[in-house]
Amino acid sequence: MTNFRKMLLSTAAIGLTTVATVSSTSAADVEKKFAWSGHVNRAIIMGSDGEENFIAHEDGNVSGSRARMKASAKSSSLEIGALVELAIQAGAGASQNAAGSDAFSIRHSMLYLKNSMGTLKLGDTAHAGGDFVGVDMSGTSHADDISGTLFDSVKFNDSSSIDGSQAAGVTVATAHDSDMSLGRQSGIGYISPDFNGFGFAVSHVTAGSGGYQITYGGDFNGMEVEAGYSYANIAGATDESYQGGGVGVTLPSGLNISANYRTTALESAANTANNADPELYYGKVGYTLSGISDLGNTNVAVAYKNTEDASATGDDLKMVSFLVNQA
């Protein structure tokens, strides 16, 4: 078992968001829209791995720079549309001793049809089993969330490292094993309309026979509640399925709490180094401060992540993060 403690000395992220929209209405009362949007995310990470202090610059791992195009045509009874989103990252995933790489990839490429009976999605995107992963009410997900951290490419200084030399162990991303969800895949999915706050979705994707999720969102006299559960069957030699759920509450005072649990069911022990199914616990306690800045709300939170048996039986990762996000 390897225990690792890490102190976040300082982080800073600068984002630029752009939105451009063009719309028109034809004689047949079909509203047509085209929108271009995106953001630039830059981060400075600082820390110590026990051997050396480091400062690194990167395109943020958690919410990397991207550009998207969305088109839609909507009548009184039906909306059809398309979404293309590209990841455009320069210097993504820097470690304590190596600059990040440039990355250009497709995040979403899908068509959709929507009416009062729900939404049908077709293409490469987040479908049921990967669309809902966890609940985060804190407003700090740009800095740290259930899927990743700004430190994902930083290496551990463990037994594989040589004393006096740079860290050579596994990365933080390897230790926490992503988010144990289906992620974005090519497939087809259906999303139900809202039923008094409840919703469900089902999907079939290339890398798995199917997935589903159930979500809820409600407001009780100013107290906001969100909850969800997702499951995905995997067509792979190592992982059999992913599942998990979460719940979050925001009080009228601005105090919020989020708690999540996910796990991976593995195939037979002959196909994997693990004898135990990996588990992920992730939670946040946060508070929203208003009126401090003219730029909007200030969100502060403490996050805790614990991943067990992610790479092999006995692996144990514990992380505590102190987060500030200016909305």
C-alpha positions, -999 to +999 in steps of 0.1 A: +000+000+000+013+034-009+002+065+009+009+099-005+003+133+010+004+164-012+001+200-003-013+224-028+009+255-024-008+276-050-029+274-081-041+300-106-063+296-136-072+322-162-101+315-186-115+334-216-149+325-229-164+336-262-199+332-275-213+342-309-248+335-320-267+339-352-304+332-354-332+336-379-369+326-383-383+314-417-418+320-430-427+285-418-419+295-382-388+274-380-362+291-358-327+284-369-297+291-348-259+288-351-236+295-322-198+295-318-184+294-283-155+281-262-129+290-236-092+292-230-080+277-197-045+283-184-031+271-151+000+275-129+006+246-106+031+247-077+040+220-052+066+196-038+070+159-043+093+154-014+124+156-035+120+189-052+098+220-054+083+227-087+063+253-107+047+242-140+025+259-166-002+241-185-035+241-202-057+229-173-063+192-170-098+196-155-114+219-180-091+222-209-093+248-237-120+240-263-141+254-291-176+244-301-201+249-328-238+242-323-266+245-349-303+239-344-337+243-362-368+244-340-405+244-349-434+243-325-432+206-321-396+194-329-360+206-326-331+191-345-295+200-341-258+192-342-229+198-319-192+197-327-167+204-299-129+204-302-103+201-276-076+227-285-049+225-258-013+238-258+010+224-231-017+202-216-008+180-186+026+193-174+045+173-148+070+186-122+099+180-146+084+180-182+064+205-202+029+195-213+020+183-248-001+200-275-035+182-281-061+186-307-090+161-306-128+158-310-147+159-278-182+158-292-196+151-327-233+144-325-268+150-339-300+152-318-338+153-321-359+168-293-396+171-286-420+168-257-413+131-254-376+135-248-342+138-267-326+113-290-288+117-294-267+100-321-229+103-324-197+106-303-206+123-270-214+116-234-243+091-233-261+075-203-234+058-181-210+087-188-231+118-190-238+117-152-207+109-132-212+127-099-227+157-081-208+189-074-227+218-058-196+238-049-190+258-081-153+249-080-152+221-106-129+241-129-101+235-104-109+200-091-137+175-098-145+137-096-128+131-130-095+148-125-072+174-109-048+200-121-020+177-109-030+147-130+004+145-149+025+151-118+045+120-108+048+103-075+082+102-058+079+065-047+100+034-044+106+034-082+124+068-079+161+071-072+172+092-042+184+126-054+168+122-088+136+134-103+104+116-094+097+086-116+066+070-102+031+067-116+011+099-122-017+112-101-041+103-129-030+067-129-034+065-091-070+079-091-081+059-122-102+086-139-138+086-128-149+050-134-175+059-159-182+053-196-169+087-207-176+100-242-183+072-267-198+067-302-234+055-298-271+063-295-290+075-264-323+086-252-330+112-225-364+115-209-382+148-203-384+161-168-409+143-144-413+166-114-375+168-111-368+131-121-352+121-153-337+090-168-315+081-198-305+049-217-278+043-243-259+018-264-223+025-273-195+008-293-173+001-262-202-013-241-235-031-246-255-004-227-258+021-200-285+039-180-288+067-155-314+082-131-312+119-120-331+142-097-331+179-091-354+199-068-359+230-048-374+229-013-380+264+001-347+276-012-328+244-005-315+229-037-311+191-040-294+171-068-289+134-070-281+107-096-270+072-103-254+057-135-244+022-147-225+011-178-217-023-190-182-025-206-171-046-236-135-051-225-111-078-212-104-061-179-134-040-167-169-056-166-190-026-155-189+009-140-215+022-116-220+049-089-241+077-076-240+110-057-261+135-039-256+172-031-274+199-011-271+237-012-287+256+017-301+292+013-271+304+033-247+293+006-233+263+024-232+232+002-223+196+006-216+170-022-209+132-018-202+106-044-192+069-047-182+050-078-168+015-084-156-007-112-165-044-114-136-063-128-135-094-150-119-126-137-086-123-117-068-140-146-073-109-167-062-083-142-036-075-115-064-067-090-082-091-067-105-063-055-128-040-073-115-004-075-136+021-055-137+059-056-150+082-028-153+119-036-169+147-016-169+185-012-180+209+015-182+245+001-196+279+006-207+306-018-198+342-009-216+370-027-208+407-028-170+403-022-162+410-059-179+428-087-169+399-109-195+376-093-198+350-066-167+336-049-169+299-043-147+282-017-145+245-009-126+216+007-125+185-015-116+149-004-108+121-028-100+085-018-094+058-045-087+022-034-073-006-055-072+015-087-042-001-103-036-031-081-049-045-048-036-025-019-032+008-039-046+037-018-047+073-029-059+101-005-062+137-016-073+168+002-077+200-018-085+236-007-103+254-036-112+289-045-131+298-077-142+333-088-173+329-109 
